[in-house]
Amino acid sequence: MIRKRLVGSAKPLKQEIHLNIKRGTARGVFSIAYFEDHGHQIAYLPALNLTSYGNNKHEAIQMLDEVVDDYLDGLFSLPEPQVVSELQKLGWKRDPIFNKDFTADAHIDREGILRNFNLPAETEIEQQLMSV
């Protein structure tokens, strides 16, 4: 099971994930965007292109926990070259020396979120780090 905790609202230079594909374990730090849409709180993890929602932020985080677990379970069921390929499609880069480590830019594109989710320009978007 993956454990998550919010680690603050500072913006990291890089998101990081350490995957032990053989054991099916992961740990890392991700930027999460939160916003309201049609009366629901949305949690969006752009680095893995995953989204969840709830009646409040707490519910959205709990649902995101389940979504990330399911995503990683599916990812770990793939052969290692395909795991790497899937992460690369999402913008992750594998460390050439520490091959279990991947990094990705942490920038959250506010305009992209507004456009992709068809949100009004005045929508407030909060960003936090999540440790997995």
Buried (B, 14 or more C-beta within 10 A) or exposed (E): EBEBEEEEEEEBEEBBBBBEBEEEBBEBBBBBBBBBBEEBBBBBBBBBEBBBBBEEBEBBBBBBBEBBBEBBEEBBEEEEEEBBEBBEEEBBEBEEEEEBBBBBBBBBEBEEBBEEBEBEEEBEBEBBBBEB
